[in-house]
Amino acid sequence: THATTIRPGTQTTIPSTMKTARPTLAPQPYPIPTGTYTVSSGNRTCIKAVMGLQLMAQNAQKKQMEYMIVNPNATQTFGSCGMVQSELNISFSEGFINFTFGKEAPRYYVSKIETRLQLPSEGMLYYGAIQEKMFTTKLGNS
């Protein structure tokens, strides 16, 4: 046991090496592999996403979260390049995840993420979509 006595009239400071603890997600047993997903039109790349993908859904039968890591080596990537909107579609054996990118010069953003996941071992089908401005950035940034 370590005790510190502070005398009246003295000041104490917290060392700068101490940090405030922040909440974290429960650790997962496996690292999430990173893949590079691109969409091009001719010789022009309009989307390049370097990311790891993990999908999670609430299993109503088991009353617990289900996690599924997408293996980038087992995916197919396609999409479209547009002046105002572009799409990145990533499919894999258990489903897909689609990203819709919007452009309001000089800014770009993700306007929609849609996913479908079917786990044959459980017979469960999950679907989710978010439609709002996310990950806004300037041209040439990420």
DSSP file with accessible surface (Angstrom, degrees, kcal/mol):
  #  RESIDUE AA STRUCTURE BP1 BP2  ACC     N-H-->O    O-->H-N    N-H-->O    O-->H-N    TCO  KAPPA ALPHA  PHI   PSI    X-CA   Y-CA   Z-CA
    1    1 A T              0   0  198      0, 0.0     2,-0.5     0, 0.0     0, 0.0   0.000 360.0 360.0 360.0 135.3    0.0    0.0    0.0
    2    2 A H        -     0   0  165      2,-0.0     2,-0.4     0, 0.0     0, 0.0  -0.947 360.0-175.3-116.4 125.1    1.3    3.4   -1.0
    3    3 A A        -     0   0   88     -2,-0.5     2,-0.4     2,-0.0     0, 0.0  -0.937   9.3-158.9-121.7 146.2    0.1    6.5    0.9
    4    4 A T        -     0   0  107     -2,-0.4     2,-0.5     2,-0.0    -2,-0.0  -0.986   6.7-151.4-124.1 132.9    0.9   10.2    0.3
    5    5 A T        -     0   0  127     -2,-0.4     2,-0.5     2,-0.0    -2,-0.0  -0.899   8.2-159.6-103.9 129.7    0.6   12.9    2.9
    6    6 A I        -     0   0   99     -2,-0.5     3,-0.1     4,-0.0     6,-0.0  -0.940  11.6-141.8-110.0 124.0   -0.2   16.4    1.6
    7    7 A R    >   -     0   0  190     -2,-0.5     3,-1.7     1,-0.1    -2,-0.0  -0.578  32.8 -93.4 -82.3 145.0    0.6   19.2    4.0
    8    8 A P  T 3  S+     0   0  132      0, 0.0    -1,-0.1     0, 0.0     3,-0.1  -0.273 110.5  27.3 -55.9 140.2   -1.8   22.2    4.2
    9    9 A G  T 3  S+     0   0   89      1,-0.3     2,-0.3    -3,-0.1    -2,-0.0   0.401  95.2 112.6  88.7  -2.7   -0.9   25.0    1.8
   10   10 A T    <   -     0   0   81     -3,-1.7     2,-0.4     0, 0.0    -1,-0.3  -0.734  57.4-138.5-100.9 154.5    0.9   22.8   -0.7
   11   11 A Q        -     0   0  185     -2,-0.3     2,-0.4    -3,-0.1    -4,-0.1  -0.858  10.7-157.0-110.2 145.9   -0.3   22.2   -4.3
   12   12 A T        -     0   0  100     -2,-0.4     2,-0.4    -6,-0.0    -6,-0.0  -0.917   5.5-162.8-118.8 147.7   -0.3   18.9   -6.1
   13   13 A T        -     0   0  126     -2,-0.4     3,-0.0     0, 0.0    -2,-0.0  -0.950  23.0-118.0-127.0 151.7   -0.3   18.4   -9.8
   14   14 A I        -     0   0  133     -2,-0.4    -2,-0.0     1,-0.1     0, 0.0  -0.749  40.9-108.5 -86.3 128.4   -1.1   15.4  -11.9
   15   15 A P    >   -     0   0   74      0, 0.0     3,-1.7     0, 0.0    -1,-0.1  -0.253  21.8-123.5 -56.5 145.1    1.9   14.3  -13.9
   16   16 A S  T 3  S+     0   0  120      1,-0.3    -2,-0.0    -3,-0.0     0, 0.0   0.640 105.8  71.7 -67.6 -11.3    1.5   14.9  -17.7
   17   17 A T  T 3  S+     0   0  118      2,-0.1     2,-0.3     0, 0.0    -1,-0.3   0.662  78.1  93.1 -79.8 -13.0    2.1   11.2  -18.4
   18   18 A M    <   -     0   0  124     -3,-1.7     2,-0.3     1,-0.0    -4,-0.0  -0.619  60.6-165.5 -82.3 137.9   -1.3   10.3  -16.9
   19   19 A K        -     0   0  193     -2,-0.3     2,-0.3     3,-0.0    -2,-0.1  -0.902  26.3-104.5-122.1 153.4   -4.2   10.1  -19.4
   20   20 A T        -     0   0  129     -2,-0.3     2,-0.2     1,-0.1     0, 0.0  -0.576  41.0-117.4 -74.8 132.1   -7.9   10.0  -19.0
   21   21 A A        -     0   0   97     -2,-0.3    -1,-0.1     1,-0.0     0, 0.0  -0.496  30.1-159.7 -72.2 135.1   -9.2    6.5  -19.6
   22   22 A R        -     0   0  213     -2,-0.2     2,-0.0     1,-0.0    -3,-0.0  -0.887  25.2-101.3-113.6 148.8  -11.6    6.3  -22.5
   23   23 A P        -     0   0  134      0, 0.0     2,-0.3     0, 0.0    -1,-0.0  -0.369  40.8-164.8 -66.7 146.3  -14.2    3.5  -23.1
   24   24 A T        -     0   0  129     -2,-0.0     2,-0.1     3,-0.0     0, 0.0  -0.924  23.2-103.3-129.3 157.2  -13.2    0.9  -25.6
   25   25 A L        -     0   0  152     -2,-0.3     3,-0.1     1,-0.1     0, 0.0  -0.428  52.9 -87.4 -72.2 154.6  -15.1   -1.8  -27.5
   26   26 A A        -     0   0   68     -2,-0.1    -1,-0.1     1,-0.1     2,-0.0  -0.393  54.7-104.2 -61.5 134.8  -14.7   -5.3  -26.3
   27   27 A P        -     0   0  122      0, 0.0    -1,-0.1     0, 0.0    -3,-0.0  -0.337  30.8-137.0 -65.1 143.6  -11.6   -6.8  -28.0
   28   28 A Q        -     0   0   62      2,-0.1    -3,-0.0     1,-0.1     0, 0.0  -0.747  16.0-121.6 -98.6 153.0  -12.2   -9.3  -30.8
   29   29 A P  S    S+     0   0  103      0, 0.0    -1,-0.1     0, 0.0     0, 0.0   0.724  91.4  45.2 -70.3 -21.2  -10.2  -12.5  -31.0
   30   30 A Y  S    S-     0   0  169      0, 0.0    -2,-0.1     0, 0.0     2,-0.1  -0.942  84.0-113.9-125.2 145.9   -8.8  -11.8  -34.5
   31   31 A P        -     0   0  118      0, 0.0    38,-0.0     0, 0.0     0, 0.0  -0.381  34.9-115.0 -70.1 154.3   -7.2   -8.7  -36.2
   32   32 A I        -     0   0   62     20,-0.1     2,-0.1    -2,-0.1    22,-0.1  -0.829  30.1-131.1 -93.3 115.9   -9.2   -7.2  -39.0
   33   33 A P        -     0   0   54      0, 0.0    20,-0.5     0, 0.0     2,-0.4  -0.400  17.8-129.1 -69.6 142.4   -7.2   -7.5  -42.3
   34   34 A T  E     -A   52   0A  95     18,-0.2     2,-0.3    -2,-0.1    18,-0.3  -0.766  26.5-174.7 -94.0 135.9   -6.9   -4.4  -44.4
   35   35 A G  E     -A   51   0A   8     16,-2.7    16,-2.2    -2,-0.4     2,-0.5  -0.846  23.2-129.6-123.6 161.5   -7.8   -4.4  -48.1
   36   36 A T  E     -A   50   0A  87     -2,-0.3     2,-0.5    14,-0.2    14,-0.2  -0.969  25.0-172.6-112.9 121.1   -7.5   -1.9  -50.9
   37   37 A Y  E     -A   49   0A   4     12,-3.2    12,-3.2    -2,-0.5     2,-0.3  -0.962   7.2-179.3-118.1 125.1  -10.7   -1.4  -52.9
   38   38 A T  E     -A   48   0A  66     -2,-0.5     2,-0.4    10,-0.2    10,-0.2  -0.929  18.8-163.4-127.9 152.3  -10.7    0.7  -56.0
   39   39 A V  E     -A   47   0A   8      8,-2.2     7,-2.2    -2,-0.3     8,-1.8  -1.000  20.5-179.2-130.5 128.3  -13.2    1.8  -58.6
   40   40 A S  E     -A   45   0A  61     -2,-0.4     2,-0.5     5,-0.3     5,-0.2  -0.906  25.5-154.7-128.2 156.6  -12.0    3.2  -61.9
   41   41 A S  E >  S-A   44   0A  64      3,-3.0     3,-1.8    -2,-0.3     2,-0.3  -0.963  77.2 -43.7-128.2 107.9  -13.4    4.6  -65.1
   42   42 A G  T 3  S-     0   0   78     -2,-0.5    -2,-0.0     1,-0.3     0, 0.0  -0.519 124.6 -25.2  67.4-128.1  -10.9    4.1  -68.0
   43   43 A N  T 3  S+     0   0  168     -2,-0.3     2,-0.5    -3,-0.1    -1,-0.3   0.280 120.3  96.9 -98.9  10.8   -7.5    5.0  -66.6
   44   44 A R  E <   -A   41   0A 127     -3,-1.8    -3,-3.0     2,-0.0     2,-0.6  -0.887  63.2-149.5-104.9 121.6   -8.9    7.3  -63.9
   45   45 A T  E     +A   40   0A  78     -2,-0.5    -5,-0.3    -5,-0.2     3,-0.1  -0.805  18.0 175.2 -87.9 124.1   -9.5    6.0  -60.4
   46   46 A a  E     +     0   0A  39     -7,-2.2     2,-0.4    -2,-0.6    -6,-0.2   0.699  68.7  32.3-101.3 -22.3  -12.4    7.8  -58.7
   47   47 A I  E     +A   39   0A  11     -8,-1.8    -8,-2.2    40,-0.1     2,-0.4  -0.996  54.4 170.0-136.8 131.9  -12.5    5.7  -55.4
   48   48 A K  E     -A   38   0A 145     -2,-0.4     2,-0.5   -10,-0.2   -10,-0.2  -0.940  11.4-179.8-136.5 114.3   -9.6    4.2  -53.5
   49   49 A A  E     -A   37   0A  16    -12,-3.2   -12,-3.2    -2,-0.4     2,-0.6  -0.972  11.2-170.7-118.9 123.3  -10.5    2.8  -50.1
   50   50 A V  E     +A   36   0A  88     -2,-0.5     2,-0.3   -14,-0.2   -14,-0.2  -0.959  38.6 125.3-111.1 110.5   -8.0    1.2  -47.8
   51   51 A M  E     -A   35   0A  44    -16,-2.2   -16,-2.7    -2,-0.6     2,-0.4  -0.993  57.3-119.4-160.8 159.9   -9.8   -0.3  -44.9
   52   52 A G  E     -A   34   0A  34     -2,-0.3     2,-0.5   -18,-0.3   -18,-0.2  -0.883  32.0-148.3-102.6 141.1  -10.6   -3.3  -42.8
   53   53 A L        +     0   0   13    -20,-0.5    17,-2.6    17,-0.5     2,-0.4  -0.955  22.1 168.4-119.5 125.5  -14.2   -4.4  -42.7
   54   54 A Q  E     -B   69   0B  54     -2,-0.5     2,-0.4    15,-0.2    15,-0.2  -0.993  16.5-158.4-131.2 125.4  -16.0   -6.0  -39.8
   55   55 A L  E     -B   68   0B  21     13,-3.1    13,-2.7    -2,-0.4     2,-0.4  -0.822   9.6-173.6-102.5 142.4  -19.8   -6.3  -39.7
   56   56 A M  E     +B   67   0B 106     -2,-0.4     2,-0.3    11,-0.2    11,-0.2  -0.992   5.6 173.6-137.1 143.5  -21.7   -6.8  -36.5
   57   57 A A  E     -B   66   0B  16      9,-2.0     9,-3.3    -2,-0.4     2,-0.6  -0.992  36.3-107.2-146.5 151.8  -25.4   -7.5  -36.0
   58   58 A Q  E     -B   65   0B 107     -2,-0.3     2,-0.8     7,-0.2     7,-0.2  -0.704  27.8-145.6 -82.4 118.3  -27.7   -8.2  -33.0
   59   59 A N  E  >> -B   64   0B   0      5,-3.0     4,-1.5    -2,-0.6     5,-1.2  -0.787   9.5-165.0 -84.9 110.0  -28.7  -11.9  -33.1
   60   60 A A  T  45S+     0   0   69     -2,-0.8    -1,-0.2     2,-0.2     5,-0.0   0.826  84.9  52.4 -68.1 -32.2  -32.3  -11.8  -31.7
   61   61 A Q  T  45S+     0   0  146      1,-0.2    -1,-0.2    -3,-0.1    -2,-0.0   0.937 121.4  29.8 -70.2 -45.5  -32.4  -15.6  -31.1
   62   62 A K  T  45S-     0   0  113      2,-0.2    -2,-0.2     0, 0.0    -1,-0.2   0.552 100.1-134.4 -89.2 -10.0  -29.1  -15.7  -29.1
   63   63 A K  T  <5 +     0   0  168     -4,-1.5     2,-0.3     1,-0.2    -3,-0.2   0.916  68.8 103.0  54.2  48.2  -29.5  -12.2  -27.7
   64   64 A Q  E   <S-B   59   0B  97     -5,-1.2    -5,-3.0    -7,-0.1     2,-0.3  -0.973  78.2 -91.5-150.6 162.7  -25.9  -11.3  -28.5
   65   65 A M  E     -B   58   0B  65     -2,-0.3     2,-0.4    -7,-0.2    -7,-0.2  -0.582  33.4-150.6 -78.4 139.0  -23.8   -9.5  -31.0
   66   66 A E  E     -B   57   0B  25     -9,-3.3    -9,-2.0    -2,-0.3     2,-0.4  -0.930  10.2-159.6-109.3 134.4  -22.5  -11.4  -34.0
   67   67 A Y  E     -B   56   0B  91     -2,-0.4     2,-0.4   -11,-0.2   -11,-0.2  -0.921  10.0-178.0-116.4 138.8  -19.2  -10.3  -35.6
   68   68 A M  E     -B   55   0B  21    -13,-2.7   -13,-3.1    -2,-0.4     2,-0.4  -0.974  13.8-151.3-138.9 120.0  -18.1  -11.1  -39.1
   69   69 A I  E     -B   54   0B  51     -2,-0.4     2,-0.5   -15,-0.2   -15,-0.2  -0.792  17.0-133.4 -92.2 131.3  -14.7  -10.1  -40.5
   70   70 A V        -     0   0    1    -17,-2.6   -17,-0.5    -2,-0.4     5,-0.1  -0.761  12.8-140.7 -86.4 123.1  -14.6   -9.5  -44.3
   71   71 A N    >   -     0   0   80     -2,-0.5     3,-2.2     1,-0.2   -37,-0.1  -0.753   5.9-153.2 -82.2 112.9  -11.5  -11.2  -45.9
   72   72 A P  G >  S+     0   0   19      0, 0.0     3,-0.9     0, 0.0    -1,-0.2   0.777  93.1  61.3 -62.5 -21.8  -10.3   -8.7  -48.6
   73   73 A N  G 3  S+     0   0  153      1,-0.2    -2,-0.0    -3,-0.0    -3,-0.0   0.555 103.6  50.6 -79.5  -7.3   -8.8  -11.6  -50.5
   74   74 A A  G <  S+     0   0   60     -3,-2.2    19,-0.5     2,-0.0     2,-0.3  -0.155  94.7  97.9-119.9  35.5  -12.2  -13.2  -50.9
   75   75 A T    <   -     0   0   31     -3,-0.9     2,-0.4    17,-0.1    17,-0.2  -0.838  58.3-145.0-120.8 160.2  -14.1  -10.1  -52.2
   76   76 A Q  E     -C   91   0C 142     15,-2.3    15,-2.8    -2,-0.3     2,-0.4  -0.993  18.9-157.6-121.5 133.3  -15.2   -8.8  -55.6
   77   77 A T  E     +C   90   0C  53     -2,-0.4     2,-0.3    13,-0.2    13,-0.2  -0.931  24.0 145.5-115.8 133.9  -15.1   -5.0  -56.1
   78   78 A F  E     +C   89   0C 118     11,-2.2    11,-3.1    -2,-0.4     2,-0.3  -0.917   9.0 134.0-149.6 176.0  -17.1   -3.1  -58.6
   79   79 A G  E     -C   88   0C  33     -2,-0.3     2,-0.3     9,-0.2     9,-0.2  -0.991  41.0 -89.7 168.1-162.8  -18.8    0.3  -58.8
   80   80 A S  E     -C   87   0C  60      7,-1.4     7,-2.3    -2,-0.3     2,-0.5  -0.989  17.1-139.9-145.6 148.8  -19.4    3.4  -60.8
   81   81 A a        +     0   0   33     -2,-0.3     2,-0.3     5,-0.2     5,-0.2  -0.951  30.4 168.9-110.3 125.4  -17.7    6.8  -61.2
   82   82 A G        -     0   0   30     -2,-0.5    -2,-0.0     1,-0.1     4,-0.0  -0.851  45.0-116.3-130.8 169.1  -20.0    9.8  -61.6
   83   83 A M  S    S+     0   0  148     -2,-0.3     3,-0.1     1,-0.1    -1,-0.1   0.854 115.1  12.8 -72.8 -34.1  -19.7   13.6  -61.6
   84   84 A V  S    S+     0   0  104      1,-0.3    19,-1.9    18,-0.1     2,-0.4   0.671 134.7  29.1-114.3 -27.2  -21.9   14.0  -58.5
   85   85 A Q  E     - D   0 102C 103     17,-0.2    -1,-0.3     2,-0.0     2,-0.3  -0.999  58.0-179.8-141.9 137.0  -22.2   10.5  -57.1
   86   86 A S  E     - D   0 101C  16     15,-2.2    15,-3.5    -2,-0.4     2,-0.4  -0.939  14.2-145.8-132.1 156.2  -19.9    7.4  -57.2
   87   87 A E  E     -CD  80 100C  58     -7,-2.3    -7,-1.4    -2,-0.3     2,-0.5  -0.970   9.9-164.8-129.9 143.2  -20.4    3.9  -55.8
   88   88 A L  E     -CD  79  99C   0     11,-2.7    11,-3.2    -2,-0.4     2,-0.5  -0.994  14.4-172.6-121.6 117.1  -18.1    1.3  -54.3
   89   89 A N  E     -CD  78  98C  13    -11,-3.1   -11,-2.2    -2,-0.5     2,-0.5  -0.967   3.3-173.5-115.0 123.9  -19.7   -2.2  -54.1
   90   90 A I  E     -CD  77  97C   0      7,-2.7     7,-2.4    -2,-0.5     2,-0.3  -0.975   7.2-173.5-119.2 118.8  -17.8   -5.0  -52.2
   91   91 A S  E     +CD  76  96C  28    -15,-2.8   -15,-2.3    -2,-0.5     2,-0.3  -0.854   7.8 169.7-114.0 151.6  -19.3   -8.4  -52.4
   92   92 A F  E >   - D   0  95C  21      3,-2.8     3,-1.8    -2,-0.3   -17,-0.1  -0.901  52.0 -85.9-149.4 170.6  -18.3  -11.6  -50.6
   93   93 A S  T 3  S+     0   0  109    -19,-0.5     3,-0.1    -2,-0.3   -18,-0.1   0.807 125.3  45.6 -58.7 -29.6  -19.8  -15.1  -50.1
   94   94 A E  T 3  S-     0   0   65      1,-0.1    24,-3.0    23,-0.1     2,-0.3   0.485 126.7 -68.2 -92.7  -3.9  -21.9  -14.0  -47.1
   95   95 A G  E <   -DE  92 117C  13     -3,-1.8    -3,-2.8    22,-0.2     2,-0.3  -0.989  55.0 -81.1 158.6-144.7  -23.3  -10.8  -48.6
   96   96 A F  E     -DE  91 116C  48     20,-2.0    20,-2.3    -2,-0.3     2,-0.3  -0.974  11.5-150.1-155.0 163.8  -22.2   -7.3  -49.6
   97   97 A I  E     -DE  90 115C   9     -7,-2.4    -7,-2.7    -2,-0.3     2,-0.4  -0.978  18.6-165.6-139.7 128.1  -21.4   -3.8  -48.4
   98   98 A N  E     -DE  89 114C  26     16,-3.2    16,-2.4    -2,-0.3     2,-0.5  -0.965   3.9-163.5-118.7 134.3  -22.1   -0.8  -50.7
   99   99 A F  E     -DE  88 113C  19    -11,-3.2   -11,-2.7    -2,-0.4     2,-0.5  -0.967   3.9-159.5-115.0 130.9  -20.8    2.7  -50.2
  100  100 A T  E     -DE  87 112C  14     12,-2.7    11,-3.0    -2,-0.5    12,-1.4  -0.953  10.3-159.1-109.8 125.5  -22.3    5.7  -52.1
  101  101 A F  E     -DE  86 110C  47    -15,-3.5   -15,-2.2    -2,-0.5     2,-0.3  -0.871   4.2-160.2-105.8 136.8  -20.0    8.7  -52.3
  102  102 A G  E     -DE  85 109C   5      7,-2.8     7,-1.8    -2,-0.4     2,-0.4  -0.793   3.9-148.5-113.5 158.1  -21.4   12.2  -53.0
  103  103 A K  E     + E   0 108C  66    -19,-1.9     2,-0.3    -2,-0.3     5,-0.2  -0.992  24.2 164.3-131.2 124.8  -19.6   15.3  -54.2
  104  104 A E  E >   - E   0 107C 101      3,-2.7     3,-2.4    -2,-0.4   -20,-0.1  -0.807  62.0 -87.6-131.0  87.0  -20.4   18.9  -53.4
  105  105 A A  T 3  S+     0   0   78      1,-0.4     3,-0.1    -2,-0.3    33,-0.1  -0.030 112.4  17.2 -45.4 135.1  -17.2   20.6  -54.6
  106  106 A P  T 3  S+     0   0   89      0, 0.0    33,-1.8     0, 0.0    -1,-0.4  -0.878 123.0  65.6 -95.1  24.0  -14.8   21.0  -53.1
  107  107 A R  E <   -EF 104 138C 110     -3,-2.4    -3,-2.7    31,-0.2     2,-0.3  -0.816  53.7-166.9-111.4 148.6  -16.0   18.4  -50.6
  108  108 A Y  E     +EF 103 137C  68     29,-3.0    29,-2.6    -2,-0.3     2,-0.3  -0.901  15.4 165.0-123.5 156.7  -16.6   14.6  -50.8
  109  109 A Y  E     -E  102   0C  30     -7,-1.8    -7,-2.8    -2,-0.3     2,-0.6  -0.981  42.6 -99.6-161.8 163.9  -18.5   12.4  -48.4
  110  110 A V  E     +EF 101 134C   9     24,-3.1    24,-2.6    -2,-0.3    -9,-0.3  -0.858  34.0 179.7 -90.6 123.9  -20.1    9.1  -47.9
  111  111 A S  E     +     0   0C  24    -11,-3.0    21,-0.8    -2,-0.6     2,-0.3   0.660  63.8  15.8 -99.8 -18.5  -23.8    9.6  -48.4
  112  112 A K  E     -EF 100 131C  56    -12,-1.4   -12,-2.7    19,-0.2     2,-0.4  -0.974  50.6-169.3-157.7 138.7  -25.0    6.0  -47.8
  113  113 A I  E     +EF  99 130C  31     17,-2.4    17,-2.7    -2,-0.3     2,-0.4  -0.999  17.0 178.4-125.7 127.5  -23.7    2.7  -46.5
  114  114 A E  E     +EF  98 129C  44    -16,-2.4   -16,-3.2    -2,-0.4     2,-0.3  -0.990   2.2 177.1-130.7 136.9  -25.8   -0.4  -47.2
  115  115 A T  E     -EF  97 128C  29     13,-3.0    13,-2.4    -2,-0.4     2,-0.4  -0.987  16.5-168.7-143.0 150.9  -25.0   -4.0  -46.2
  116  116 A R  E     -EF  96 127C  97    -20,-2.3   -20,-2.0    -2,-0.3     2,-0.4  -0.995  11.6-178.8-135.7 134.5  -26.5   -7.4  -46.3
  117  117 A L  E     -EF  95 126C   7      9,-2.6     9,-3.4    -2,-0.4     2,-0.5  -0.995   6.2-176.0-138.5 126.2  -25.1  -10.4  -44.4
  118  118 A Q  E     - F   0 125C  81    -24,-3.0     7,-0.2    -2,-0.4     3,-0.1  -0.989   8.9-162.2-125.1 121.9  -26.3  -14.0  -44.3
  119  119 A L  E >>> - F   0 124C  22      5,-1.8     4,-1.6    -2,-0.5     3,-1.3  -0.889   2.8-163.9-103.1 103.9  -24.7  -16.5  -42.1
  120  120 A P  T 345S+     0   0  109      0, 0.0    -1,-0.2     0, 0.0     5,-0.0   0.848  86.3  61.9 -58.1 -34.9  -25.6  -20.0  -43.4
  121  121 A S  T 345S+     0   0  113      1,-0.2    -2,-0.0    -3,-0.1    -3,-0.0   0.797 117.4  29.8 -63.5 -25.9  -24.6  -21.7  -40.2
  122  122 A E  T <45S-     0   0   45     -3,-1.3    -1,-0.2     2,-0.2     3,-0.1   0.556  97.8-131.9-107.3 -14.7  -27.3  -19.7  -38.3
  123  123 A G  T  <5 +     0   0   57     -4,-1.6     2,-0.4     1,-0.2    -2,-0.1   0.725  60.1 140.1  69.1  18.8  -29.8  -19.2  -41.0
  124  124 A M  E   < -F  119   0C  33     -5,-1.1    -5,-1.8     2,-0.0     2,-0.5  -0.770  39.8-158.3-100.4 142.1  -30.0  -15.5  -40.1
  125  125 A L  E     -F  118   0C  96     -2,-0.4     2,-0.4    -7,-0.2    -7,-0.2  -0.982  10.1-169.6-118.5 125.7  -30.2  -12.7  -42.6
  126  126 A Y  E     +F  117   0C  29     -9,-3.4    -9,-2.6    -2,-0.5     2,-0.4  -0.925   6.2 178.5-115.9 140.8  -29.1   -9.2  -41.6
  127  127 A Y  E     +F  116   0C 137     -2,-0.4     2,-0.3   -11,-0.2   -11,-0.2  -0.999   5.5 166.9-139.5 139.0  -29.7   -6.0  -43.5
  128  128 A G  E     -F  115   0C  29    -13,-2.4   -13,-3.0    -2,-0.4     2,-0.3  -0.995   9.1-177.9-150.7 150.6  -28.7   -2.5  -42.6
  129  129 A A  E     -F  114   0C  54     -2,-0.3     2,-0.4   -15,-0.2   -15,-0.2  -0.987   7.5-167.2-149.4 140.3  -28.5    0.9  -44.2
  130  130 A I  E     -F  113   0C  84    -17,-2.7   -17,-2.4    -2,-0.3     2,-0.5  -0.999   6.2-172.4-126.1 128.2  -27.4    4.4  -43.1
  131  131 A Q  E     +F  112   0C 150     -2,-0.4     2,-0.3   -19,-0.2   -19,-0.2  -0.886  40.9  93.4-127.7  99.5  -28.2    7.4  -45.2
  132  132 A E  E    S-     0   0C 123    -21,-0.8     2,-0.5    -2,-0.5    -2,-0.1  -0.947  82.5 -70.9-168.2 167.6  -26.6   10.6  -44.1
  133  133 A K  E     +     0   0C 112     -2,-0.3     2,-0.3   -24,-0.1   -22,-0.2  -0.606  60.9 167.9 -74.1 120.3  -23.4   12.7  -44.8
  134  134 A M  E     +F  110   0C  25    -24,-2.6   -24,-3.1    -2,-0.5   -22,-0.1  -0.962  51.3  12.5-132.6 150.1  -20.5   10.8  -43.2
  135  135 A F  E    S-     0   0C 147     -2,-0.3    -1,-0.1   -26,-0.2   -27,-0.1   0.872  75.5-168.2  57.9  44.4  -16.7   11.1  -43.4
  136  136 A T  E     +     0   0C  73    -27,-0.1     2,-0.3    -3,-0.1   -27,-0.2  -0.388  16.2 157.6 -67.1 136.9  -16.7   14.5  -45.2
  137  137 A T  E     -F  108   0C  30    -29,-2.6   -29,-3.0    -2,-0.1     2,-0.2  -0.972  40.7 -96.0-153.2 165.5  -13.3   15.6  -46.6
  138  138 A K  E >   -F  107   0C 114     -2,-0.3     3,-2.0   -31,-0.2   -31,-0.2  -0.489  59.3 -75.7 -82.2 158.8  -11.8   17.9  -49.2
  139  139 A L  T 3  S+     0   0  114    -33,-1.8    -1,-0.2     1,-0.3     3,-0.1  -0.206 120.2  21.2 -52.4 133.2  -10.8   16.7  -52.6
  140  140 A G  T 3  S+     0   0   76      1,-0.3    -1,-0.3    -3,-0.1     2,-0.2   0.444 108.4  94.5  85.8   0.5   -7.6   14.6  -52.5
  141  141 A N    <         0   0  100     -3,-2.0    -1,-0.3     0, 0.0    -4,-0.1  -0.617 360.0 360.0-113.6 176.8   -7.9   13.8  -48.8
  142  142 A S              0   0  153     -2,-0.2    -4,-0.1    -3,-0.1   -93,-0.0  -0.907 360.0 360.0-140.1 360.0   -9.3   10.9  -46.9
